[in-house]
Amino acid sequence: MFALLPLLLFSLSLPLTLAQDQCNLLPVAVQSLPLKVLNSTQTICDRYTPSNSTQYAWISKLINLAFTGDYTPLPNLWPANPNGTYQASGILDPNSVYRDPCYEVTAINLVPFFNGTWKSNNRDGKAVAINFLDGGGVTALQSGVPAWNVNSNQHRLLTHFYQYFGIILGCTSSSFPRYTGPASQFQIHRYMDLTGPQMHYFIHNIYDAALTLGVQGPDLVTHVGDAISIGVGLDNVFNKKCAPPVKVAAYQGSALQGMCGDEGRPQLASSSMANTSSHGIDAVTQFVGDILKG
């Protein structure tokens, strides 16, 4: 439904690509990694980390906010958003609703992926159930830590999130910890069979957390902003069907990253199923249309 225009081919070698949403026909800036401030060589992490904070503390706060949904409400910028509230309510909200740019509504509950309800985690090529909320869950995250117990699955997962998003958002501090997880997000998520709405809801929460921490949001004239770049960047790398290998961490090399399991969605016009992820959807522009619809 939300296929990209034929000329909008997936390529991290291009510093900027213009895309349009099928429902909104709005231009979207698609950047390469690490994500940078619009019209600047400065990375988002370098620009928006407060002077009284470390980059690791800022990234940790962003990820924790995305999981808990404790966002500061937006001003009433969009007609479709009359109450000035966010569409997303936290990755760990079991009663979430995702509304795409064309107002199709889907109930979302990502919690079973995290609490061990489903055998959705890849361990040595086998699907297993792992409780990643064994370190205090949302309560621990709201207190500003990854988990109460440093030996918990939750602590390992969240610290990997912090490290990985430090790469994506371009944290350049020499003290920022190195990402120690697997290189391929496709392999990590291969048994989750994630749908398009589930992927977009996850990404939307990262966007909302960034806005809450002061990252520039979209305006009514240009429809662009640094928070939009984060959402589009995540969509571009991790939410593509049949996407080729991508290098996220330079020291790990290229690996398959697309993790969406909705096989009914169209694939990239430029891709071949050979040597690529078999998961992911080509929905870069759906994210931005989603934002502008509220």
C-alpha positions in Angstrom: 0.0 0.0 0.0 2.7 2.4 0.9 5.3 1.6 -1.8 8.0 4.1 -2.5 8.1 5.9 -5.8 10.3 4.0 -8.3 13.2 6.4 -8.2 13.5 6.2 -4.4 15.9 3.3 -4.2 17.4 2.1 -0.9 21.1 3.3 -0.8 23.2 4.3 2.2 25.8 5.5 -0.2 23.6 8.5 -1.0 23.8 11.3 1.7 20.3 12.5 0.9 17.3 11.1 -0.9 13.9 12.7 -1.3 10.8 10.5 -0.7 7.1 11.2 -0.6 4.3 9.7 1.4 1.5 8.2 -0.7 -1.2 9.7 1.5 0.4 13.1 2.2 2.8 13.7 -0.7 5.3 15.3 1.6 9.1 15.4 1.0 11.3 13.4 3.3 15.0 13.6 3.8 16.7 10.2 4.1 20.2 10.2 5.5 23.0 7.8 5.9 24.3 6.6 9.2 25.3 8.0 11.7 22.4 10.4 11.6 23.3 14.1 11.4 21.6 17.4 12.1 19.9 18.7 8.9 22.2 20.8 6.8 25.1 20.1 9.1 28.0 17.7 9.5 27.3 17.5 13.3 25.7 14.3 14.5 22.4 14.3 16.4 24.0 12.9 19.5 26.7 15.6 19.5 24.2 18.4 18.9 21.5 17.5 21.4 23.4 16.1 24.4 23.1 18.9 27.0 26.3 20.4 28.3 25.5 19.1 31.8 25.1 15.5 30.7 27.2 12.8 29.1 26.3 11.3 25.7 25.7 7.9 27.3 23.3 9.5 29.9 21.4 11.3 27.1 21.0 8.2 25.0 20.0 6.1 28.0 17.3 8.6 28.8 16.0 8.6 25.3 15.7 4.8 25.1 14.1 4.6 28.6 11.6 7.2 27.6 10.8 5.3 24.4 10.0 2.2 26.4 8.0 3.8 29.2 6.1 6.4 27.1 6.6 9.2 29.7 6.5 11.9 27.0 6.0 15.6 27.3 2.9 16.4 25.2 3.4 18.2 21.9 1.8 21.6 21.1 -1.2 21.4 18.9 0.6 21.6 15.6 -1.5 19.4 13.4 -5.2 19.5 12.6 -5.4 15.7 13.0 -3.9 16.0 16.5 -6.4 18.4 18.2 -5.5 17.4 21.7 -1.8 17.9 21.2 -1.0 14.4 22.4 1.3 11.8 21.0 0.1 8.8 19.1 2.6 6.5 20.8 2.4 5.6 24.4 5.6 3.6 25.1 7.0 0.4 23.6 6.0 -1.5 26.8 2.4 -0.3 26.7 0.3 -3.5 26.3 -2.8 -1.5 25.1 -1.3 0.5 22.3 -2.9 1.6 19.1 -1.1 2.3 15.8 -2.8 4.6 13.3 -1.0 4.8 9.9 -1.1 7.9 7.5 -4.3 6.7 5.9 -6.0 6.2 9.3 -5.9 2.4 9.3 -6.0 1.4 13.0 -4.1 -1.6 14.5 -4.0 -2.7 18.1 -0.4 -3.1 19.2 1.1 -5.1 22.1 4.9 -5.6 22.0 5.2 -6.8 25.6 5.1 -10.5 24.8 8.3 -10.1 22.8 10.0 -8.8 25.9 8.5 -10.8 28.9 9.1 -14.3 27.7 5.5 -15.0 26.6 6.5 -15.9 23.1 9.4 -18.0 21.8 10.6 -15.1 19.6 14.3 -14.8 20.4 17.0 -16.3 18.4 19.5 -18.3 20.4 22.0 -20.4 18.3 19.4 -20.6 15.5 16.5 -21.7 17.7 13.4 -19.8 18.8 13.4 -19.5 22.6 11.4 -17.5 25.2 13.4 -15.0 27.2 12.1 -12.7 29.9 13.8 -9.3 29.2 11.8 -7.6 31.9 13.4 -9.5 34.8 15.2 -6.4 36.2 12.3 -4.3 37.3 10.5 -3.6 34.0 9.1 -0.2 33.4 9.6 0.8 37.1 13.3 0.5 36.8 13.4 2.4 33.5 11.4 5.2 35.0 14.0 5.5 37.7 16.6 6.2 35.1 18.5 2.8 35.1 18.4 -0.1 32.6 17.5 -2.5 35.4 17.7 -3.1 39.1 20.0 -6.1 38.7 23.1 -5.8 36.5 23.0 -9.6 35.9 19.5 -9.5 34.5 18.4 -10.1 30.9 16.8 -6.6 31.1 20.2 -5.0 31.9 21.9 -6.7 29.0 19.2 -5.8 26.6 18.8 -2.2 27.5 22.6 -1.5 27.7 22.8 -3.0 24.2 20.1 -0.6 23.1 22.1 2.3 24.6 25.3 1.2 22.8 23.6 0.6 19.5 21.7 3.9 19.4 24.9 5.6 20.3 26.2 4.4 16.9 23.0 5.3 15.0 22.8 8.8 16.4 26.6 9.4 16.2 27.8 9.7 19.8 31.5 10.5 19.4 32.6 10.8 23.0 35.6 8.6 23.7 34.0 7.4 26.8 30.9 6.1 25.1 30.8 2.2 25.5 31.3 0.1 22.5 28.3 -2.0 21.2 28.9 -5.6 22.1 25.8 -7.2 20.6 25.4 -9.1 17.3 26.0 -7.3 14.0 22.8 -8.5 12.3 19.5 -7.2 13.6 17.8 -9.5 11.1 19.3 -12.5 12.8 18.4 -11.3 16.2 14.7 -10.7 15.2 14.2 -13.5 12.7 11.7 -15.4 14.8 9.6 -12.4 15.8 7.8 -12.1 12.5 7.2 -8.4 13.1 4.4 -6.7 11.2 4.6 -3.3 9.6 2.4 -1.6 12.2 4.5 -3.1 15.0 7.7 -1.8 13.5 6.3 1.6 12.9 5.0 1.8 16.4 8.4 1.0 17.8 10.1 3.6 15.7 7.4 6.1 16.5 8.3 5.8 20.2 11.9 6.6 19.5 10.8 9.7 17.6 8.5 10.8 20.4 11.3 10.3 23.0 13.6 12.4 20.9 11.1 15.2 20.7 10.6 15.1 24.5 14.4 15.5 24.9 14.4 18.6 22.7 15.3 17.2 19.2 13.9 19.5 16.5 10.5 18.3 15.3 8.7 19.0 12.0 7.2 22.4 11.1 4.2 23.2 9.0 6.2 24.7 6.1 9.0 22.2 5.4 7.7 19.1 7.2 11.3 18.2 8.1 13.3 18.2 11.3 16.0 16.2 13.1 13.5 14.0 15.0 11.9 13.1 11.6 15.4 12.2 10.4 15.7 9.7 13.3 12.4 8.0 12.4 13.2 7.9 8.7 16.7 6.7 9.3 15.5 3.8 11.5 12.8 3.0 8.9 15.4 3.1 6.1 17.8 0.6 7.6 15.7 -1.8 9.7 12.2 -1.7 8.1 13.0 -2.8 4.6 12.0 -6.0 2.8 14.9 -7.7 1.0 17.3 -4.9 2.0 21.0 -5.6 1.3 23.5 -5.9 4.1 24.2 -2.6 5.9 27.2 -1.6 8.0 25.9 0.0 11.2 29.0 -0.5 13.5 32.1 0.1 11.4 34.1 -2.4 13.4 31.5 -5.2 12.8 31.2 -4.8 9.0 28.1 -5.2 6.9 25.2 -7.4 8.0 21.5 -8.0 7.2 19.4 -5.5 9.3 15.8 -5.6 7.9 13.7 -7.2 10.6 10.0 -6.8 9.6 8.2 -10.1 8.9 5.2 -8.8 7.0 5.9 -10.7 3.8 2.8 -9.3 2.1 4.4 -5.9 1.8 6.2 -4.8 -1.4 9.9 -5.1 -1.6 12.4 -2.5 -2.7 12.4 -2.0 -6.5 16.2 -2.2 -6.6 16.6 -5.4 -4.5 16.9 -9.1 -5.1 15.9 -11.7 -2.6 19.3 -13.3 -3.0 21.8 -12.5 -0.3 19.4 -10.1 1.4 17.0 -10.0 4.4 13.7 -11.7 3.6 12.0 -9.4 6.1 11.2 -5.8 6.2 8.9 -3.3 4.3 9.7 -0.4 2.1 7.9 2.2 4.2 10.3 5.1 4.8 7.6 7.7 3.9 4.9 6.0 5.9 6.7 7.1 9.0 6.5 10.8 8.1 2.9 10.6 7.0 2.2 8.9 10.3 3.8 11.8 12.2 1.9 14.4 10.3 -1.4 12.6 10.8 -1.0 12.9 14.5 
